[in-house]
Each structure stands twice: as C-alpha cells, then as structure tokens.
C-alpha cells in the first residue's frame, strides 16, 4: 500500500493495517500468525508494523532474501520480514 506524501505521518497506514488484521482473524479463525514486509530503508513501513505489534522475523527475512537474491527485477531490493502472532483474546 502506498500513500501520497502529503498523507504521510497521519496514521492512515497504521489504521489500515489494524483493520486488515481484524478482518483476517475473522476470515481465518485458525490462523496463528501473519507476516508483513517492506524493503530495507523504508522506515515508514517499519514504524507501521512496529506500532501494530509486528516483530522482526530473522528466519523469514533470510528465507525471502534467499528466494529473491539474483532474481530479475529484485536488484538492489532487500526485503525485511516481520511477524504478528494472533493475540490470545482474538
């Protein structure tokens, strides 16, 4: 998801991700966790995932980087993956 720069810092992405998680838990009641990612250097996306409760996932980051490394169209892009575990009360 992207927003025009004039909308950066207003909390819209955080609100959208929070709403998306609510829908996801309803649609997939047995799902235990989800992953979200961004390309290294995208601090805005990192902050959104952090605010919502995602945590850095080294294992998935390493696996995804290995899958895309050397792939056409991924030159210079370094993916970073975070995980969000389903809360107990949801």
Backbone as numpy.savetxt, mean C-alpha at the origin, in Angstrom:
# Nx Ny Nz CAx CAy CAz Cx Cy Cz
-3.58 4.99 -7.10 -4.44 6.14 -7.10 -3.54 7.35 -7.10
-3.93 8.36 -7.83 -3.17 9.61 -7.83 -4.13 10.78 -7.66
-3.61 11.84 -7.08 -4.38 13.06 -6.89 -3.61 14.22 -7.50
-4.32 15.18 -8.00 -3.69 16.39 -8.49 -2.93 17.03 -7.32
-1.74 17.58 -7.58 -0.95 18.17 -6.49 -1.69 19.18 -5.62
-2.68 19.85 -6.16 -3.42 20.83 -5.35 -4.24 20.16 -4.24
-4.40 18.83 -4.32 -5.16 18.10 -3.30 -4.25 17.35 -2.32
-2.94 17.41 -2.54 -2.00 16.71 -1.65 -2.08 17.28 -0.24
-1.95 16.40 0.76 -1.89 16.81 2.15 -3.24 17.09 2.80
-4.31 16.78 2.11 -5.65 17.04 2.67 -6.30 15.80 3.29
-5.63 14.66 3.21 -6.16 13.44 3.83 -7.08 12.61 2.96
-7.23 12.99 1.69 -8.14 12.24 0.82 -7.66 10.81 0.56
-6.37 10.63 0.36 -5.85 9.28 0.12 -6.01 8.41 1.36
-5.75 8.97 2.53 -5.92 8.22 3.78 -7.37 7.80 3.95
-8.29 8.73 3.67 -9.71 8.42 3.76 -10.11 7.34 2.76
-9.58 7.41 1.54 -9.91 6.42 0.52 -9.40 5.03 0.89
-8.18 4.94 1.39 -7.61 3.65 1.77 -8.38 3.06 2.95
-8.74 3.88 3.91 -9.52 3.42 5.06 -10.87 2.87 4.60
-11.54 3.57 3.71 -12.83 3.10 3.19 -12.65 1.80 2.41
-11.61 1.73 1.62 -11.33 0.53 0.82 -11.12 -0.68 1.73
-10.40 -0.50 2.83 -10.18 -1.61 3.76 -11.51 -2.09 4.36
-12.40 -1.16 4.69 -13.70 -1.54 5.22 -14.49 -2.38 4.24
-14.48 -2.00 2.99 -15.18 -2.76 1.94 -14.52 -4.12 1.76
-13.20 -4.13 1.75 -12.46 -5.38 1.57 -12.80 -6.40 2.65
-12.82 -5.96 3.91 -13.13 -6.89 5.00 -14.55 -7.43 4.86
-15.49 -6.61 4.39 -16.86 -7.09 4.18 -16.94 -8.10 3.05
-16.26 -7.82 1.95 -16.31 -8.68 0.77 -15.55 -9.99 0.96
-14.50 -9.96 1.73 -13.65 -11.13 1.93 -13.48 -11.38 3.43
-14.52 -11.91 4.09 -14.49 -12.04 5.54 -13.41 -12.98 6.09
-12.86 -13.86 5.28 -11.83 -14.77 5.78 -10.41 -14.28 5.49
-10.30 -13.20 4.76 -8.97 -12.66 4.45 -8.31 -12.15 5.73
-7.05 -12.53 5.93 -6.34 -12.17 7.16 -5.48 -10.92 7.02
-5.00 -10.62 5.81 -4.16 -9.45 5.62 -4.20 -9.00 4.16
-3.74 -7.79 3.92 -3.62 -7.25 2.57 -2.26 -6.58 2.45
-1.81 -6.40 1.23 -0.54 -5.74 0.97 -0.79 -4.49 0.14
-0.02 -3.49 0.40 -0.05 -2.26 -0.37 1.38 -1.86 -0.68
1.56 -1.16 -1.77 2.92 -0.81 -2.12 3.03 0.53 -2.81
4.25 0.94 -2.99 4.56 2.20 -3.67 6.00 2.09 -4.16
6.37 2.99 -5.02 7.74 3.00 -5.50 8.60 3.83 -4.55
9.81 3.36 -4.28 10.73 4.04 -3.39 10.82 5.52 -3.75
10.80 6.34 -2.73 10.87 7.79 -2.94 9.51 8.46 -2.89
8.43 7.69 -2.94 7.09 8.26 -2.89 6.66 8.37 -1.42
7.12 9.42 -0.77 6.88 9.59 0.66 5.41 9.80 1.00
4.66 10.41 0.11 3.24 10.61 0.36 2.51 9.28 0.50
2.79 8.35 -0.40 2.16 7.02 -0.32 2.62 6.27 0.91
3.90 6.40 1.27 4.39 5.75 2.48 3.65 6.26 3.71
3.46 7.57 3.78 2.78 8.16 4.94 1.32 7.69 5.03
0.65 7.58 3.89 -0.74 7.11 3.89 -0.81 5.70 4.46
0.03 4.80 3.95 0.00 3.42 4.44 0.32 3.36 5.93
1.27 4.15 6.36 1.66 4.19 7.77 0.52 4.70 8.65
-0.15 5.78 8.22 -1.27 6.35 9.00 -2.39 5.35 9.19
-2.66 4.57 8.16 -3.77 3.62 8.21 -3.42 2.39 9.05
-2.13 2.09 9.20 -1.74 0.97 10.03 -0.93 -0.11 9.32
-0.55 0.11 8.07 0.28 -0.85 7.37 1.68 -0.85 7.99
2.36 -1.98 7.90 3.74 -2.09 8.37 4.61 -2.62 7.23
5.86 -2.18 7.20 6.79 -2.61 6.16 6.93 -4.13 6.16
6.90 -4.73 4.97 7.00 -6.19 4.84 8.24 -6.52 4.01
9.33 -6.81 4.69 10.61 -7.09 4.02 10.51 -8.27 3.06
9.83 -9.35 3.49 9.73 -10.55 2.66 9.06 -10.25 1.32
7.90 -9.58 1.37 7.19 -9.28 0.12 7.94 -8.27 -0.71
8.59 -7.30 -0.06 9.37 -6.31 -0.80 10.47 -7.01 -1.59
11.17 -7.93 -0.95 12.25 -8.67 -1.61 11.71 -9.50 -2.76
10.58 -10.19 -2.55 10.00 -11.03 -3.60 9.54 -10.20 -4.79
8.86 -9.10 -4.54 8.36 -8.26 -5.63 9.52 -7.65 -6.40
10.54 -7.18 -5.68 11.71 -6.62 -6.37 12.36 -7.67 -7.25
12.44 -8.91 -6.77 13.01 -9.99 -7.57 12.20 -10.29 -8.81
10.88 -10.18 -8.72 10.01 -10.47 -9.86 10.13 -9.41 -10.95
10.30 -8.15 -10.55 10.30 -7.07 -11.55 11.71 -6.65 -11.97
12.72 -7.07 -11.25 14.08 -6.67 -11.57 14.44 -7.12 -12.98
14.85 -6.19 -13.78 15.23 -6.49 -15.16 14.07 -6.60 -16.12
12.83 -6.48 -15.62 11.67 -6.56 -16.49 11.49 -5.25 -17.25
11.13 -5.37 -18.49 10.94 -4.18 -19.31 9.83 -3.30 -18.74
10.09 -2.01 -18.67 9.13 -1.07 -18.14 9.30 -0.79 -16.65
10.14 -1.57 -15.98 10.34 -1.38 -14.55 11.69 -0.77 -14.23
12.43 -0.36 -15.26 13.76 0.20 -15.05 13.70 1.39 -14.10
14.53 1.35 -13.07 14.62 2.47 -12.14 13.51 2.53 -11.10
12.54 1.63 -11.18 11.44 1.63 -10.21 11.74 0.59 -9.14
11.74 1.01 -7.89 12.04 0.11 -6.78 10.78 -0.01 -5.91
10.05 -1.14 -6.04 8.83 -1.29 -5.25 9.11 -1.57 -3.78
8.27 -1.01 -2.94 8.32 -1.23 -1.49 6.93 -1.71 -1.08
6.86 -2.80 -0.34 5.57 -3.41 0.00 5.35 -3.37 1.51
4.13 -3.01 1.90 3.71 -2.99 3.31 2.52 -3.91 3.48
2.31 -4.40 4.70 1.23 -5.34 5.02 0.31 -4.74 6.08
-0.98 -5.05 5.93 -1.96 -4.65 6.93 -2.71 -5.90 7.36
-2.59 -6.29 8.64 -3.28 -7.45 9.16 -4.68 -7.05 9.62
-5.62 -7.93 9.36 -7.00 -7.67 9.74 -7.10 -7.49 11.25
-7.72 -6.39 11.70 -7.89 -6.19 13.14 -8.78 -7.29 13.74
-8.58 -7.59 15.00 -9.34 -8.63 15.69 -10.83 -8.37 15.69
-11.24 -7.12 15.81 -12.67 -6.81 15.95 -13.38 -6.61 14.62
-12.74 -6.92 13.51 -13.38 -6.73 12.20 -13.69 -8.06 11.58
